Amino acid sequence: MNKEKELVKPIRLLELFGGIGAPRAALRNLGIPYQSVGYVEIDQKAVKSYNAIFAKDKEEIPQDVTDFHFGVDVLVHGSPCISFSLAGKMEGGEKDSGTPSSLMWHTIRIIEEMGPLKPKVVIWENVKNVLSKKMKPTFDQYIQEMERLGYVSSYECLDAKDFGLPQRRPRVYTISILGGPKFDFSKLERKEMRPLSEFLDKEMHEKYIVCSVSMKKAIAEGRPNYNAKVRVLDGVGPTDCVTTKQDRCPNSGVVPLEDGKHRLLTEKECWRLQGFNDEDFNLAHEANPNRENYKNGTLYKQAGNSMAVPVLEEIFKELQPYLVTQPSLLGCIGQKGIRRTTVIEDCVISHYHIFC
């Protein structure tokens, strides 16, 4: 590579189905220079939390992934899992099927339309059931499409509990590198799980105490109810997977109290179990406040939909050599570059098609 064309610059990050910004939080925590050049999320309340957490930069607006166009270094997409998940209707994510999970194919379209500005790396996170016998053909088709676009892909099921968090959260991470090589998951640094007690508050509001008779029965009998296991946590961990309805269906488990009662995990504790810090949570809470004496279903949902930040941190550490040194665009933009502007719901985004 011509050294005059080489430039160490911030990683240009695009988040599709961006939620509350776990990939961006991971880069921030690592201190890796980055530039958020795009964020797409249709849930207005999630966008409010995201803007509050990353308030130093430009404000984002709710955007539909079907209308997005841009050029970036790394693209991260956590497309809807509900149609793949055992907790959903198992409709799958076949192209043009119209299921929520089929939105993943817009990622392929977006990459294809980037032309010579295709991202160097694409990261896709989803539930482990994408590798089941029923869903695997769709997963394989995604890999084939990425190969057609010039990517070498590898994937592995990674569990948050192996990266320091006391939460069982197995998720399939597919990492595609433009032109290769294959990403080596064995190089990721696994970390000893921290005790659950470090993530729990000693004092909490009485609204979190379990009062439902049927839920109490499920806890006492130690068997499933509400389509989920209601089990008592021991303070060491791990919890089961934090999901979107922890205030109603405590899939992750309940915390025992000294008087024989039990309580739910709080919204803040669920955010901690996904690797976000308390400042992130407090900012999101200010943006999405709840009524006094009521639990905040919005913040539970946002935690349940998020990726685990520490897992992404370890992935970005290994990807950094592919991302921090990129060919400079400075010598290309000019007479050979065509500037193109896309308007998305009053949000104007400028980017370049480069012909060097």
C-alpha positions as CSV (number, residue, x, y, z in Angstrom):
1,M,0.0,0.0,0.0
2,N,1.2,3.5,-0.9
3,K,2.2,5.1,2.5
4,E,1.1,8.5,1.1
5,K,-2.4,7.0,0.8
6,E,-2.4,5.6,4.3
7,L,-4.1,7.4,7.1
8,V,-4.8,6.4,10.7
9,K,-8.2,7.8,11.4
10,P,-11.3,7.1,13.6
11,I,-13.3,4.0,12.7
12,R,-16.4,5.0,10.9
13,L,-19.3,3.1,12.6
14,L,-22.7,2.4,11.2
15,E,-25.3,0.7,13.5
16,L,-28.4,-0.8,11.9
17,F,-31.2,-1.8,14.2
18,G,-29.1,0.2,16.6
19,G,-31.1,0.0,19.9
20,I,-29.3,1.7,22.7
21,G,-25.9,1.6,21.0
22,A,-24.0,-1.3,22.5
23,P,-21.3,-1.3,19.6
24,R,-20.7,2.4,20.2
25,A,-20.5,1.9,23.9
26,A,-17.9,-0.8,23.4
27,L,-15.7,1.4,21.3
28,R,-16.1,4.2,23.7
29,N,-15.2,2.0,26.7
30,L,-12.0,0.8,24.9
31,G,-10.9,4.3,24.0
32,I,-10.7,3.4,20.3
33,P,-11.1,6.5,18.1
34,Y,-14.4,6.2,16.2
35,Q,-16.9,8.3,14.3
36,S,-20.6,7.5,14.3
37,V,-21.6,8.1,10.7
38,G,-25.0,6.4,10.9
39,Y,-27.5,5.0,13.3
40,V,-30.8,3.4,12.2
41,E,-33.5,2.5,14.8
42,I,-37.2,2.8,14.3
43,D,-38.1,2.7,18.0
44,Q,-38.5,6.3,19.1
45,K,-37.9,5.6,22.8
46,A,-34.7,3.7,22.0
47,V,-33.5,6.6,19.9
48,K,-34.2,8.9,22.9
49,S,-32.0,6.8,25.1
50,Y,-29.3,6.6,22.5
51,N,-29.3,10.3,22.0
52,A,-29.1,10.9,25.8
53,I,-26.2,8.4,26.2
54,F,-24.2,9.9,23.3
55,A,-25.4,13.5,23.6
56,K,-22.0,15.0,22.7
57,D,-22.6,14.1,19.1
58,K,-25.4,15.0,16.7
59,E,-28.9,14.0,17.6
60,E,-30.4,11.0,15.8
61,I,-34.0,10.5,14.6
62,P,-36.0,7.3,14.2
63,Q,-35.1,5.8,10.8
64,D,-36.4,2.9,8.8
65,V,-33.6,0.6,7.6
66,T,-35.3,0.2,4.2
67,D,-34.3,3.8,3.3
68,F,-30.7,3.9,4.4
69,H,-27.7,4.5,2.2
70,F,-24.1,5.3,3.3
71,G,-20.4,4.3,3.3
72,V,-18.6,3.1,6.4
73,D,-15.7,1.1,7.9
74,V,-17.6,-1.3,10.1
75,L,-21.3,-2.1,10.0
76,V,-23.0,-3.7,13.0
77,H,-26.5,-5.0,12.7
78,G,-28.6,-6.8,15.3
79,S,-31.6,-7.5,13.2
80,P,-34.9,-8.5,14.9
81,C,-34.6,-12.0,16.4
82,I,-38.3,-12.7,17.2
83,S,-38.9,-14.7,14.0
84,F,-35.9,-16.9,14.7
85,S,-36.3,-17.2,18.4
86,L,-37.9,-20.1,20.3
87,A,-39.8,-17.4,22.2
88,G,-41.4,-16.2,19.0
89,K,-43.6,-17.8,16.3
90,M,-40.6,-19.5,14.5
91,E,-41.6,-17.9,11.2
92,G,-38.0,-17.5,10.1
93,G,-36.4,-14.8,8.1
94,E,-36.5,-15.8,4.5
95,K,-36.1,-13.0,2.0
96,D,-39.3,-11.2,1.1
97,S,-41.2,-13.2,3.7
98,G,-42.2,-10.0,5.5
99,T,-41.3,-11.3,9.0
100,P,-39.5,-9.0,11.4
101,S,-36.4,-11.1,11.1
102,S,-36.4,-10.8,7.3
103,L,-35.3,-7.2,7.7
104,M,-31.8,-8.6,7.8
105,W,-31.8,-8.7,4.0
106,H,-31.9,-4.9,3.9
107,T,-28.4,-5.1,5.3
108,I,-27.3,-7.0,2.2
109,R,-29.0,-4.4,0.0
110,I,-27.3,-1.5,1.8
111,I,-23.9,-3.0,1.5
112,E,-24.4,-3.8,-2.2
113,E,-25.5,-0.2,-2.8
114,M,-22.3,1.2,-1.1
115,G,-20.3,0.0,-4.1
116,P,-16.6,0.8,-3.6
117,L,-17.3,2.1,-0.1
118,K,-18.4,-1.3,1.2
119,P,-17.5,-1.7,4.9
120,K,-14.3,-3.4,5.7
121,V,-16.1,-5.5,8.4
122,V,-19.7,-6.5,9.0
123,I,-20.9,-7.9,12.4
124,W,-24.3,-9.6,12.7
125,E,-25.6,-10.7,16.1
126,N,-28.7,-12.9,16.6
127,V,-30.1,-15.7,18.8
128,K,-28.5,-19.1,18.7
129,N,-31.6,-20.6,17.1
130,V,-30.5,-19.2,13.7
131,L,-28.3,-22.3,13.6
132,S,-31.2,-24.7,14.2
133,K,-32.2,-27.2,11.5
134,K,-35.2,-25.0,10.5
135,M,-33.4,-21.7,10.4
136,K,-30.0,-22.8,9.1
137,P,-30.9,-22.5,5.4
138,T,-31.7,-18.8,5.8
139,F,-28.5,-18.3,7.8
140,D,-26.5,-20.1,5.1
141,Q,-28.1,-17.9,2.5
142,Y,-26.9,-14.8,4.4
143,I,-23.3,-16.2,4.4
144,Q,-23.6,-16.9,0.6
145,E,-24.8,-13.4,-0.1
146,M,-21.9,-11.9,1.9
147,E,-19.5,-14.2,0.0
148,R,-21.0,-12.9,-3.3
149,L,-20.2,-9.3,-2.1
150,G,-16.6,-10.2,-1.4
151,Y,-16.6,-11.1,2.3
152,V,-15.1,-14.0,4.1
153,S,-17.4,-14.9,7.0
154,S,-17.0,-16.9,10.2
155,Y,-19.4,-17.3,13.1
156,E,-19.5,-18.6,16.7
157,C,-22.0,-18.8,19.5
158,L,-20.6,-16.5,22.3
159,D,-22.1,-16.4,25.8
160,A,-22.0,-13.2,27.9
161,K,-21.1,-15.2,31.0
162,D,-17.7,-16.0,29.4
163,F,-16.9,-12.3,29.1
164,G,-17.3,-11.3,32.7
165,L,-21.1,-10.8,32.9
166,P,-23.1,-13.0,35.3
167,Q,-25.8,-13.7,32.6
168,R,-26.4,-16.7,30.4
169,R,-26.8,-15.0,27.0
170,P,-25.7,-17.2,24.1
171,R,-25.8,-15.3,20.8
172,V,-24.4,-16.1,17.4
173,Y,-21.9,-13.5,16.2
174,T,-21.1,-13.6,12.5
175,I,-18.1,-11.6,11.4
176,S,-17.5,-10.9,7.7
177,I,-14.2,-9.3,6.6
178,L,-14.0,-7.9,3.1
179,G,-11.4,-9.9,1.2
180,G,-10.6,-12.0,4.3
181,P,-9.1,-13.4,6.3
182,K,-11.5,-15.4,8.4
183,F,-12.0,-13.9,11.9
184,D,-10.4,-16.2,14.5
185,F,-12.8,-16.4,17.5
186,S,-10.2,-18.4,19.5
187,K,-8.2,-15.2,20.0
188,L,-11.0,-13.5,21.9
189,E,-10.1,-13.0,25.5
190,R,-12.5,-14.8,27.8
191,K,-12.9,-13.4,31.3
192,E,-13.9,-14.9,34.6
193,M,-17.5,-14.3,35.4
194,R,-18.0,-11.6,38.1
195,P,-20.3,-12.5,41.0
196,L,-23.9,-11.4,40.5
197,S,-23.9,-9.7,43.9
198,E,-21.6,-7.0,42.3
199,F,-24.5,-6.1,39.9
200,L,-27.3,-6.0,42.5
201,D,-28.4,-3.0,44.6
202,K,-28.8,-3.6,48.4
203,E,-31.8,-1.3,48.6
204,M,-34.7,-1.1,46.2
205,H,-38.3,0.2,45.9
206,E,-41.1,-2.1,47.1
207,K,-42.6,-2.0,43.6
208,Y,-40.0,-4.7,42.6
209,I,-41.3,-7.2,45.3
210,V,-43.1,-10.2,43.7
211,C,-46.8,-10.0,44.6
212,S,-48.5,-12.2,42.0
213,V,-50.0,-15.3,43.6
214,S,-49.3,-17.4,40.5
215,M,-45.7,-16.2,40.2
216,K,-45.1,-16.9,43.9
217,K,-46.4,-20.4,43.3
218,A,-44.1,-20.9,40.4
219,I,-41.2,-19.8,42.5
220,A,-42.1,-22.1,45.4
221,E,-42.6,-25.1,43.1
222,G,-39.5,-24.3,41.1
223,R,-41.1,-24.9,37.8
224,P,-41.8,-22.9,34.7
225,N,-44.6,-20.4,34.5
226,Y,-45.4,-17.4,32.2
227,N,-43.6,-19.4,29.5
228,A,-40.3,-18.9,31.3
229,K,-38.4,-20.3,34.3
230,V,-38.9,-18.4,37.5
231,R,-35.9,-19.4,39.5
232,V,-34.3,-18.0,42.6
233,L,-30.9,-16.4,42.1
234,D,-28.1,-17.2,44.6
235,G,-26.1,-13.9,44.3
236,V,-23.2,-15.7,42.5
237,G,-24.9,-16.1,39.2
238,P,-25.3,-16.3,36.4
239,T,-28.9,-15.2,35.7
240,D,-30.8,-16.6,32.8
241,C,-31.1,-14.4,29.7
242,V,-32.3,-10.9,30.3
243,T,-35.3,-10.4,28.0
244,T,-37.6,-7.5,27.1
245,K,-40.4,-8.2,29.6
246,Q,-38.5,-8.6,32.9
247,D,-41.1,-6.6,34.7
248,R,-43.8,-9.2,33.8
249,C,-42.0,-12.4,32.9
250,P,-38.8,-12.6,35.0
251,N,-37.0,-15.0,32.7
252,S,-33.6,-14.1,34.2
253,G,-34.7,-15.1,37.7
254,V,-35.8,-13.4,41.0
255,V,-33.7,-12.2,43.9
256,P,-34.5,-13.7,47.4
257,L,-35.1,-11.3,50.3
258,E,-34.4,-11.9,54.0
259,D,-38.1,-12.1,54.9
260,G,-38.8,-15.0,52.5
261,K,-40.1,-12.8,49.8
262,H,-38.6,-12.3,46.3
263,R,-38.0,-9.4,44.1
264,L,-37.5,-8.7,40.4
265,L,-34.3,-7.4,39.0
266,T,-34.5,-3.7,38.6
267,E,-34.2,-1.9,35.3
268,K,-30.7,-0.6,36.2
269,E,-29.5,-4.1,37.2
270,C,-30.6,-5.4,33.8
271,W,-28.6,-2.7,32.1
272,R,-25.6,-3.6,34.2
273,L,-26.0,-7.2,33.2
274,Q,-25.7,-6.1,29.5
275,G,-22.5,-4.2,30.3
276,F,-23.7,-0.6,30.4
277,N,-22.6,1.7,33.2
278,D,-24.9,3.5,35.6
279,E,-24.3,6.8,33.9
280,D,-25.6,5.4,30.7
281,F,-28.7,4.1,32.5
282,N,-29.3,7.3,34.3
283,L,-29.2,9.3,31.1
284,A,-31.6,6.9,29.4
285,H,-33.9,7.1,32.4
286,E,-34.0,10.8,32.2
287,A,-34.9,10.5,28.6
288,N,-37.6,7.9,29.2
289,P,-38.9,8.5,32.8
290,N,-41.6,6.3,34.4
291,R,-44.5,7.2,36.5
292,E,-43.8,7.4,40.2
293,N,-44.1,4.0,42.0
294,Y,-44.3,2.2,38.6
295,K,-41.7,0.1,36.9
296,N,-40.2,1.3,33.7
297,G,-41.2,-1.2,30.9
298,T,-39.3,0.9,28.3
299,L,-35.9,0.5,30.0
300,Y,-36.5,-3.2,30.6
301,K,-37.3,-3.7,26.9
302,Q,-34.2,-1.7,25.8
303,A,-31.9,-3.9,28.0
304,G,-33.5,-7.1,26.7
305,N,-33.0,-6.0,23.1
306,S,-29.4,-5.0,23.5
307,M,-26.2,-6.8,22.7
308,A,-23.8,-7.5,25.5
309,V,-21.2,-4.7,25.5
310,P,-18.2,-6.7,26.9
311,V,-18.6,-9.3,24.1
312,L,-18.4,-6.5,21.5
313,E,-15.4,-5.0,23.3
314,E,-13.4,-8.2,22.8
315,I,-14.5,-8.5,19.2
316,F,-13.4,-4.9,18.5
317,K,-10.0,-5.5,20.1
318,E,-9.3,-8.3,17.6
319,L,-10.8,-6.4,14.7
320,Q,-8.8,-3.2,15.4
321,P,-5.9,-4.0,13.1
322,Y,-8.3,-4.3,10.2
323,L,-10.1,-1.0,11.0
324,V,-7.7,1.7,12.3
325,T,-5.5,1.9,9.2
326,Q,-7.6,2.5,6.1
327,P,-6.8,4.0,2.7
328,S,-7.2,7.8,2.8
329,L,-10.1,9.2,0.9
330,L,-8.5,12.7,0.8
331,G,-6.7,12.1,-2.4
332,C,-9.8,10.6,-4.1
333,I,-12.5,13.1,-3.4
334,G,-12.6,15.9,-5.9
335,Q,-13.1,15.7,-9.6
336,K,-13.2,11.9,-9.4
337,G,-15.7,11.8,-6.6
338,I,-19.4,12.3,-7.0
339,R,-21.1,13.7,-4.0
340,R,-24.5,12.2,-3.2
341,T,-27.0,13.3,-0.6
342,T,-29.8,11.1,0.8
343,V,-32.6,12.6,2.8
344,I,-34.2,10.4,5.4
345,E,-37.2,11.8,7.3
346,D,-35.7,15.3,7.5
347,C,-32.2,13.9,8.4
348,V,-29.7,14.9,5.6
349,I,-26.8,12.5,5.2
350,S,-24.0,13.3,2.7
351,H,-21.6,10.7,1.4
352,Y,-19.4,10.0,-1.5
353,H,-19.1,7.5,-4.3
354,I,-15.4,7.2,-5.1
355,F,-13.9,6.3,-8.5
356,C,-10.2,6.1,-7.9
